[in-house]
């Protein structure tokens, strides 16, 4: 695949400007034109990529320069964009907002520079006219390495309002590539951690994506946006696509025998467990696992032959009653843990393994209780493995992200999962026999040995 895949980054001065509506609508609009569209999201967010997948028919993928390192942004982008005609990257927060205290790291601007991708700035124009030129000029000139190739004006009140905005932006020298009128909000309901995931409202989400696409088609110059994307040139650095297979790994007869008895790794899915990066499954498969998805809300048994279990993030607090009511599956998970089989659990998975969640029985694998709180815990974390586990050898460094409104007591076991570095060092999570459970969401592409180690433990446990 050529490293010159056409691409755009959809950014904004701040959150709430309309990035998701424009990015998702643009993906769907390009797809409706017959283009194969590669969808991407800057940052660790799991929810927006679900809407992107609906818009394009392809897996939504994240580009996070903090979790994976800047050096992997280009390769991961090219991996996702293989076979595509165009790529659309939705930014995070404001254009220049990155990891706290880390300068530009992991900001939309940082990722745009790493990809050498033109930026389209979505501006909420609802309470301004001529001032829009100063705002856009400031964002376009702040970093000369960031190319703001155009503006889409959102929440424009009238033809006269549009005229005033266009006149002002002529002086800024940034072309207007779209104007979206002030209309009733597209139905994308939110709750305590952001948008409601697609898996919980599929039919309504399909309608919402169609509405976003209609707004973009009516208000944007799709030809000019496509032309801007095609002018992006090659991804810098001579990047090759990332691959889940280790380049140093050469199959042997023993490997071939292992493939014939590929261990079954059950991965939790369904509405309660929607947070997962696509690369995790790809890495597990490349390491020799037979990956099978199951739904803890509906399935009363683990997949046949389960040798290991991965339970990612999501919203178990929303489905606590249903998860608790599925006693046969809770018992099966507890028995699997008791056998010493490898289990990797992140955030929601951690809560599910606890003794109880808001007073409702969970799997009881961990002697800890979980509850909802008013406090939002949010941010990137720099972590190191405290001891050996099914995921990592002691001393392994990984970066993670926390995003929850729950608390677990105690916050760590006799053997913690991670030591979190920083101004307030702490330990967190649990390592017990084959269980590794933690609040930290991690991206395994940054440390592919995690998946290989896990699958090997599934073979030998």
QUIFEN-V912223 format. One record per helix or strand of 2 or more residues. SS is the DSSP state (A for helix, B for strand). FROM is the first residue (numbers start at 1). TO is the last residue. If there is no record, write none. Layout:
((SS/FROM/TO) (SS/FROM/TO))
This chain:
((B/6/12) (A/19/32) (B/37/42) (A/48/56) (B/61/63) (A/70/81) (B/86/90) (A/108/115) (B/118/124) (A/131/141) (B/148/156) (A/159/172) (B/176/181) (B/190/191) (B/194/195) (A/198/200) (A/202/219) (A/222/230) (A/236/238) (A/253/260) (B/264/269) (A/278/286) (B/290/295) (B/306/311) (A/320/325) (A/327/338) (B/342/346) (A/348/353) (B/356/357) (B/360/361) (B/369/385) (B/397/409) (B/418/420) (B/426/432) (B/435/438) (B/441/442) (A/444/447) (A/449/460))
